[in-house]
Amino acid sequence: MWWEPRSDAEAVLQRAVQAMRERYRQQLSFGGPSSTAGRLAVAGPGPGGTSIRGVGAGSRGPATAVPPDRLLGRGGVALAEEWQPLVVVDAGALGTAAPAGRVPWTEVADSPAGQDLQALEPTPDTLVEAVGPIATAVTPGDPATSAAAGVATVGLPVTITVPTPTGGGQGFLTVAHGSPPPGGIVATVSAAGLPVTGTVVFHDDSARANPGGGDDIALVALPAGALTGWVQNAGAQAPPTGPPYQTLPVDLYASQSGHVLAQVNGALLQFGDQDWQWQDCWELGGTTPGMRPGDSGSLAVGPTAPHPLFGHFVGGAVNLRGAGFTHHWVQDLGQVLARQPGLGSMIRF
């Protein structure tokens, strides 16, 4: 929704903000099922690395708590002539000399942040307001690394219902083979490009060298406010009732391969190799692009909300002609939680 101009001055303001907004949208790049690409007033990397909170219209007067509908020129609010295009940026982007309140564009144009913001082609009367710092927040598909286990992927965001070392009450699921034992530290990178560390509070690698198969799942606790990308979901995908089996679409959010489109066949089978045997996996076919090492833990969901949760990517048949996999396996979340009632009692999603 965009505001309807009531005067020539408002029409000029509308065109200026619209142009800046379009340039901002073109330079945003977010992944994951809660992708915010193209939205305003979201924390994220802006042109040249400057963290932009939003683009809209604001008063030249002292900065006050402005509701988002007014910041964006919405809600039928008449914008008086003293309103100007406004860019809201992270205070850290302006350094220690961040100006107080809202200042004319010319006061920051020569700063490093001002040079970055020039990609928006602001008009001379554009206002800049420094806020923040932007909260660090990780989302499904971000990399999760540890010194002991290498690279995995942030999977399903969850609320943790028991006390944790971080005290945040939030965390995410990933694979055990890509995370250290309980108490170990996992490092992630937020959507704002800032580091976030979490602590492993649950770890089951019973799929390791177990002829009968097992699970491969870990729970990482994060500090308060360090998690985003909450997934509107309908719970775990029900196991197949065939034959005949239905071919189902699935989306995965992987740290190495990005947004992956695939389809699954219905049967839940045991897959693996000499090192790992995973029980109850969906086999993916038609995967574009293919998954790669480091994608383990990637959240696999149905493509439409409320998303059915298939589980997370655990491994695949190695592609002998490349670095990725020819077949891809997602361990079923519902079956894992049925075998792991302790983990099920710790989390809500």
C-alpha positions as CSV (number, residue, x, y, z in Angstrom):
1,M,0.0,0.0,0.0
2,W,1.3,3.5,-0.9
3,W,0.0,6.8,0.2
4,E,-2.1,8.9,-2.1
5,P,-0.6,12.4,-2.6
6,R,-2.8,15.3,-1.6
7,S,-0.7,18.1,-3.0
8,D,2.1,18.7,-5.6
9,A,4.6,18.6,-2.7
10,E,3.4,15.2,-1.6
11,A,3.6,13.9,-5.1
12,V,7.2,15.0,-5.4
13,L,8.0,13.4,-2.1
14,Q,6.2,10.2,-3.1
15,R,8.2,9.9,-6.3
16,A,11.5,10.6,-4.5
17,V,10.8,8.0,-1.8
18,Q,9.5,5.5,-4.4
19,A,12.7,5.8,-6.4
20,M,14.9,5.3,-3.4
21,R,12.8,2.4,-2.2
22,E,13.2,0.6,-5.6
23,R,16.9,1.0,-5.6
24,Y,17.0,-0.3,-2.0
25,R,14.9,-3.3,-3.0
26,Q,17.1,-4.1,-5.9
27,Q,20.1,-4.3,-3.6
28,L,18.6,-6.4,-0.8
29,S,19.3,-10.1,-0.8
30,F,17.8,-12.3,1.9
31,G,17.3,-16.1,1.9
32,G,15.1,-18.5,3.8
33,P,11.5,-19.2,4.1
34,S,10.9,-15.8,5.8
35,S,12.7,-13.9,3.1
36,T,12.2,-10.2,3.4
37,A,13.6,-9.2,0.1
38,G,11.8,-6.1,-1.2
39,R,10.3,-5.1,2.1
40,L,11.0,-1.9,4.0
41,A,12.0,-1.2,7.5
42,V,13.9,-4.4,7.9
43,A,17.5,-4.8,9.2
44,G,19.9,-6.0,6.5
45,P,22.9,-5.1,4.5
46,G,22.4,-2.2,2.3
47,P,24.3,-0.7,-0.6
48,G,28.1,-1.0,-0.1
49,G,27.7,-2.7,3.2
50,T,25.8,0.0,5.1
51,S,23.1,-1.4,7.3
52,I,19.8,0.2,6.3
53,R,16.7,-0.1,8.5
54,G,14.3,1.4,6.1
55,V,13.5,4.0,3.5
56,G,10.5,6.2,3.8
57,A,9.4,9.7,4.7
58,G,10.0,11.6,7.9
59,S,9.6,15.0,9.5
60,R,12.5,17.5,9.6
61,G,11.6,18.1,13.2
62,P,13.2,16.3,16.1
63,A,13.2,12.5,15.8
64,T,10.5,10.9,17.8
65,A,9.0,7.4,18.0
66,V,7.3,7.3,14.6
67,P,4.9,4.4,14.0
68,P,5.9,2.3,10.9
69,D,2.7,3.3,9.1
70,R,3.8,6.9,9.2
71,L,7.4,6.1,8.5
72,L,6.3,4.5,5.3
73,G,3.7,7.1,4.5
74,R,0.8,4.7,5.1
75,G,-2.4,4.7,7.1
76,G,-4.0,7.7,5.4
77,V,-1.7,10.2,7.3
78,A,-1.4,13.5,5.5
79,L,2.3,14.3,5.0
80,A,2.9,18.0,5.6
81,E,5.3,19.8,3.5
82,E,8.0,19.6,6.1
83,W,8.3,15.9,5.5
84,Q,11.2,14.7,3.5
85,P,12.6,11.4,2.1
86,L,14.2,9.5,5.0
87,V,16.8,6.8,5.3
88,V,17.1,5.0,8.6
89,V,20.6,3.5,9.1
90,D,22.4,1.5,11.8
91,A,24.3,3.9,14.0
92,G,27.4,1.7,13.7
93,A,27.5,2.4,10.0
94,L,28.2,6.1,10.8
95,G,30.9,5.3,13.3
96,T,31.6,7.2,16.5
97,A,30.6,10.5,14.9
98,A,27.0,9.4,14.4
99,P,24.8,12.5,14.4
100,A,22.0,12.8,16.9
101,G,18.4,12.8,15.7
102,R,17.6,13.3,12.0
103,V,20.1,15.3,10.0
104,P,20.2,16.5,6.4
105,W,21.9,14.2,3.9
106,T,24.7,16.8,3.4
107,E,25.9,16.2,7.0
108,V,26.8,12.6,6.3
109,A,27.4,12.6,2.5
110,D,31.2,12.8,3.0
111,S,31.4,10.0,5.5
112,P,32.0,6.4,4.5
113,A,28.4,5.6,5.2
114,G,27.4,8.5,3.1
115,Q,29.4,7.2,0.2
116,D,27.7,3.8,0.5
117,L,24.2,5.4,0.7
118,Q,24.9,7.3,-2.6
119,A,23.7,4.1,-4.3
120,L,20.2,5.2,-3.3
121,E,20.7,8.5,-5.2
122,P,19.1,10.5,-2.4
123,T,17.7,13.9,-3.2
124,P,19.5,16.9,-1.5
125,D,16.7,17.3,1.1
126,T,16.9,13.6,2.1
127,L,17.1,13.1,5.9
128,V,19.3,10.5,7.6
129,E,18.5,9.0,11.0
130,A,21.0,6.7,12.9
131,V,19.4,4.1,15.1
132,G,20.6,0.8,16.5
133,P,22.6,-1.1,16.8
134,I,20.8,-3.5,14.6
135,A,20.2,-6.8,16.5
136,T,22.2,-9.7,15.3
137,A,19.9,-12.4,14.2
138,V,20.4,-15.7,12.3
139,T,17.9,-17.4,10.0
140,P,17.5,-20.8,8.4
141,G,20.2,-21.3,5.7
142,D,22.9,-19.4,7.5
143,P,26.2,-21.2,8.1
144,A,26.8,-22.8,11.4
145,T,30.5,-23.6,12.1
146,S,32.6,-25.1,14.8
147,A,36.3,-25.8,15.3
148,A,35.5,-29.5,16.1
149,A,33.0,-30.3,13.4
150,G,33.4,-27.9,10.5
151,V,30.5,-26.3,8.6
152,A,26.8,-27.2,8.9
153,T,23.6,-25.1,8.3
154,V,21.1,-23.4,10.5
155,G,17.9,-25.4,10.4
156,L,14.5,-25.1,12.0
157,P,14.2,-22.1,14.5
158,V,12.7,-23.3,17.9
159,T,11.7,-22.0,21.3
160,I,13.6,-23.8,24.0
161,T,11.5,-24.5,27.0
162,V,14.2,-25.4,29.5
163,P,17.0,-23.2,31.0
164,T,20.1,-22.9,28.7
165,P,23.6,-21.5,29.1
166,T,22.7,-18.6,26.9
167,G,19.5,-17.7,28.8
168,G,17.9,-16.7,25.5
169,G,15.1,-19.3,25.2
170,Q,15.7,-19.6,21.5
171,G,17.7,-21.8,19.2
172,F,17.8,-23.9,16.1
173,L,18.1,-27.5,15.0
174,T,20.9,-28.8,12.9
175,V,22.9,-32.0,12.4
176,A,25.0,-33.7,15.1
177,H,27.7,-34.5,12.6
178,G,28.2,-30.8,11.9
179,S,28.2,-29.6,15.6
180,P,30.3,-30.4,18.7
181,P,29.1,-32.3,21.7
182,P,26.9,-30.6,24.3
183,G,28.5,-27.5,25.7
184,G,30.4,-26.9,22.5
185,I,30.3,-23.6,20.7
186,V,28.8,-23.0,17.3
187,A,29.4,-19.8,15.4
188,T,26.9,-18.3,12.9
189,V,26.7,-15.1,10.9
190,S,23.6,-13.0,11.1
191,A,21.6,-11.5,8.2
192,A,23.2,-8.2,9.2
193,G,26.6,-9.8,8.7
194,L,27.4,-9.9,12.4
195,P,28.8,-12.9,14.3
196,V,26.6,-14.8,16.7
197,T,27.7,-17.7,18.9
198,G,25.5,-20.5,20.3
199,T,25.9,-23.4,22.7
200,V,25.0,-27.0,21.9
201,V,22.4,-28.3,24.4
202,F,21.3,-31.5,22.8
203,H,23.3,-33.9,20.5
204,D,22.4,-37.3,19.2
205,D,24.6,-39.0,16.6
206,S,23.2,-42.5,16.9
207,A,23.3,-42.8,13.1
208,R,27.1,-43.0,13.3
209,A,28.3,-46.5,12.3
210,N,25.1,-48.1,13.6
211,P,24.0,-50.9,11.3
212,G,20.4,-50.5,12.4
213,G,20.4,-46.8,11.7
214,G,19.9,-43.9,14.1
215,D,19.4,-40.1,14.3
216,D,21.5,-37.2,13.5
217,I,20.3,-34.1,15.2
218,A,21.5,-31.3,17.5
219,L,19.9,-28.3,19.3
220,V,21.9,-25.1,19.5
221,A,20.8,-22.4,22.0
222,L,21.3,-18.7,21.1
223,P,21.3,-15.5,23.1
224,A,18.0,-13.6,23.5
225,G,16.9,-11.8,20.3
226,A,19.6,-13.6,18.1
227,L,17.1,-15.6,16.0
228,T,14.9,-14.7,13.1
229,G,13.3,-16.5,10.3
230,W,10.5,-18.1,12.3
231,V,8.7,-20.6,10.1
232,Q,4.9,-20.5,10.0
233,N,4.3,-24.3,10.0
234,A,1.7,-27.0,10.3
235,G,4.1,-29.4,12.2
236,A,5.9,-32.4,10.9
237,Q,5.0,-33.8,7.5
238,A,2.9,-36.9,7.9
239,P,4.6,-40.1,6.8
240,P,3.4,-41.6,3.5
241,T,0.4,-43.9,3.4
242,G,1.1,-45.5,0.0
243,P,1.6,-47.2,-2.2
244,P,0.8,-45.5,-4.4
245,Y,3.0,-42.7,-3.2
246,Q,2.5,-39.0,-3.9
247,T,5.4,-36.9,-5.2
248,L,5.7,-33.9,-3.0
249,P,7.5,-30.6,-3.6
250,V,10.1,-29.4,-1.0
251,D,12.2,-26.3,-0.5
252,L,15.5,-26.4,1.3
253,Y,17.5,-23.5,2.7
254,A,21.2,-24.3,2.5
255,S,24.3,-22.4,3.6
256,Q,26.4,-23.5,0.6
257,S,23.8,-24.1,-2.2
258,G,21.3,-21.4,-1.3
259,H,17.6,-21.9,-2.0
260,V,17.2,-25.4,-3.3
261,L,14.1,-26.7,-5.1
262,A,13.4,-30.5,-5.0
263,Q,10.7,-33.1,-4.9
264,V,10.4,-36.2,-2.7
265,N,9.1,-39.6,-3.1
266,G,6.9,-40.9,-0.4
267,A,8.8,-43.8,1.2
268,L,10.7,-43.3,4.5
269,L,13.8,-45.5,4.2
270,Q,17.2,-46.0,5.8
271,F,20.0,-44.5,3.9
272,G,23.7,-44.0,4.5
273,D,27.2,-45.3,4.0
274,Q,30.0,-47.0,5.9
275,D,30.1,-44.1,8.4
276,W,26.5,-43.1,8.9
277,Q,23.1,-44.9,8.7
278,W,20.2,-42.6,8.9
279,Q,16.7,-44.0,9.7
280,D,13.5,-42.7,8.2
281,C,14.7,-40.4,5.4
282,W,12.9,-38.8,2.6
283,E,14.8,-39.3,-0.7
284,L,14.9,-36.1,-2.8
285,G,14.9,-36.1,-6.6
286,G,14.9,-33.3,-9.2
287,T,17.0,-31.2,-6.8
288,T,18.0,-27.8,-8.3
289,P,20.8,-27.0,-7.6
290,G,22.3,-30.1,-6.0
291,M,23.3,-30.1,-2.4
292,R,26.9,-29.8,-1.3
293,P,29.0,-30.6,1.7
294,G,28.3,-28.0,4.4
295,D,24.6,-28.1,3.6
296,S,23.9,-30.7,6.3
297,G,21.2,-29.4,8.7
298,S,19.4,-27.4,5.9
299,L,15.7,-27.0,6.8
300,A,13.4,-28.9,4.3
301,V,9.8,-27.6,4.2
302,G,6.8,-27.6,1.9
303,P,6.7,-24.6,-0.4
304,T,3.5,-22.9,0.9
305,A,2.6,-21.7,4.4
306,P,1.8,-23.0,6.9
307,H,4.8,-25.1,5.8
308,P,4.8,-28.8,6.6
309,L,8.2,-29.6,8.1
310,F,9.9,-32.5,6.5
311,G,13.1,-32.3,8.6
312,H,16.7,-31.5,7.7
313,F,19.2,-32.6,5.1
314,V,21.7,-35.2,6.5
315,G,23.6,-36.5,3.5
316,G,23.5,-38.1,0.1
317,A,25.0,-40.3,-2.5
318,V,28.4,-38.8,-3.4
319,N,28.7,-37.5,-6.9
320,L,31.8,-39.3,-8.3
321,R,32.2,-36.6,-10.9
322,G,31.9,-33.6,-8.7
323,A,31.9,-32.3,-5.1
324,G,28.2,-32.6,-4.4
325,F,25.6,-35.4,-4.3
326,T,23.5,-37.3,-6.8
327,H,20.8,-38.2,-4.3
328,H,19.8,-36.3,-1.3
329,W,18.4,-37.5,2.1
330,V,16.3,-35.6,4.6
331,Q,15.8,-37.2,7.9
332,D,12.1,-37.0,8.9
333,L,11.5,-34.7,11.9
334,G,8.4,-36.4,13.2
335,Q,10.1,-39.8,13.4
336,V,13.2,-38.3,15.1
337,L,11.1,-36.6,17.7
338,A,9.1,-39.8,18.3
339,R,12.4,-41.5,19.1
340,Q,13.7,-38.5,21.1
341,P,11.0,-37.6,23.6
342,G,13.5,-35.7,25.7
343,L,14.3,-33.4,22.8
344,G,10.6,-33.0,22.0
345,S,9.9,-31.8,25.5
346,M,12.7,-29.2,25.2
347,I,11.4,-27.4,22.2
348,R,8.4,-25.7,20.5
349,F,8.2,-24.7,16.9
